[in-house]
Amino acid sequence: MRRRVVITGMGVCAPNGIGLDSFAEAMEQGKSGIRFQAQLKALEFACQIAGKPELTDELLNQYFTPLQLRGLSATGIMYGVIAGADAWKDAGLPVAKKDKPDWDSGILFGSGTLGVDKFHEAIHLVDAKKVRRLGSTTVIQTMASGVSAYLGGILGCGNQVTTNSSACTTGTEGVLMGYERIANSHAERMLVGSCSDSGPYVWSGFDAMRILPRNYNNNPEVASRPMSASAVGFVPGSGAGALVLESLESAKARGAKIYAEVLGGAINSGGQRGDGTMTAPNSEAVQRCISQAVTNAGIENDAIDTINGHLTATTKDALEIANWSAALGRSGNDFPYINSFKGLFGHCLSAAGSIECVAAVLQFKKSQVFGNKNCEDLHPEITQIIEAERIPQKTITHQPSILAKASFGFGDVNACVIFKNYTA
């Protein structure tokens, strides 16, 4: 008997808001976190803007001990610990005692590239034959599971503590992996999320691919334009999002607040066959992922009233809308409300899915659908499929009932999760 799974805590470290309250306000008001980055200009990047959480020493001292901060330069770990610790606190869960781990709680926190700045530092020291000057935290900052290891030690989780990595699909995939572990009675609680490092060594490859906007360096807030006819590429971002998933029985037993229920979802790949490539999605695979998610969630296509898409502000946005329409068999005014949050904080790469899941779930609590920024000039291929009013420009009042959130990543990989408004 599969158990029901709910969300009892959330945390976020995003370009437009650190902490749930600040982030929720930014999402509701359409506040952008995309800013000019002087470092990118100095390095002669064509795209000199990005979405990057603004950390301070005061903030970091709230989450790390002085010993932990010594030599810590992996921004992904910083973002992930802030989001993860906040989600745990938001859920009202205690930190395990020093002499015994919490056997029922686990962590599945994903990353793409982790500790890139630390790698850069280490390479220079090694090449200069100064290996002994490498700090004792070099390994933990550069291993893919560094963020989950940090969180595991801080919270004392004794169930599965691990990391997943599947490019831009990482965060959404992680929600489904954590859901499965609880639904199958292998854990009571799972802290799931994902993070992405920031900086030129992470974003340089995309700049070289010429898929970032180059003409908005003096006007960064309007550069990311999902679903827009004038979209010219995604704005790179970074940060972390985190959610505490918990069995419904456990949540009810301790009187926890519940943000939403996770009904299930699906993960697949297009195999880089057909129209799928390393960087482009196989449309059949995307449609199958959405359809299978609906089936696995035990609902019908017409039950979905809200969608949070991947929608990166590239030429593929219209294709994504076409895939949603084909998978759900819905178009015109019958299409669900749909939004993309990348207009507000860019494409946060491996952190995108988790940050966007947090924002998507906040819509249940606030009885709203957050607006789409910078798509006043909707792409004509999109408006041929769905009515413009299904893409709200500003935040609207609407109580989502069932929401589908999807992410599609490099490597032709897909994930779609279905959330439901929880009523006792």
Number of C-alpha atoms within 10 A of each C-alpha: 6 9 17 17 26 29 27 25 25 31 31 34 31 31 25 26 23 25 18 22 12 14 23 22 13 18 26 19 13 20 18 23 23 27 20 19 18 11 13 18 14 9 11 10 16 18 26 27 29 32 28 26 22 14 14 8 8 8 12 16 12 9 16 17 10 10 8 12 15 12 15 19 19 24 25 28 30 24 28 32 30 26 28 32 21 25 26 22 15 18 22 15 15 11 16 17 10 8 6 10 17 16 15 16 25 30 28 26 38 34 31 23 21 26 28 21 21 21 18 11 14 19 15 12 15 13 9 9 10 12 13 9 10 16 13 11 16 18 14 18 26 20 14 21 21 25 31 28 22 19 23 24 14 15 22 21 24 18 19 18 19 18 22 22 19 23 25 29 32 31 35 33 32 27 30 22 20 27 28 18 20 25 21 13 14 16 22 23 30 30 29 31 40 40 39 31 32 27 19 19 13 21 21 16 11 16 19 12 8 13 17 24 24 17 13 17 19 12 12 22 24 17 29 34 32 33 33 22 20 19 23 20 21 24 32 30 29 30 36 39 36 35 32 28 33 31 24 21 14 14 20 13 9 10 10 18 15 21 21 23 23 25 22 25 30 24 24 18 21 23 16 18 14 12 14 21 15 15 13 17 27 23 21 17 24 28 20 20 25 29 22 19 23 26 15 15 18 13 14 11 15 14 12 21 18 24 22 24 25 26 26 25 31 21 18 16 22 23 15 22 22 20 20 22 19 18 20 18 13 17 19 15 13 14 23 25 23 23 27 25 28 30 30 28 31 31 26 29 29 32 35 32 35 33 31 29 25 22 23 27 23 22 25 22 15 15 15 17 28 31 23 24 26 22 23 16 12 19 18 12 15 19 18 13 18 22 16 16 13 18 23 18 17 14 18 13 11 16 16 23 16 22 25 23 24 28 27 31 21 18 20 26 29 30 29 30 27 25 27 21 20 16 8 4
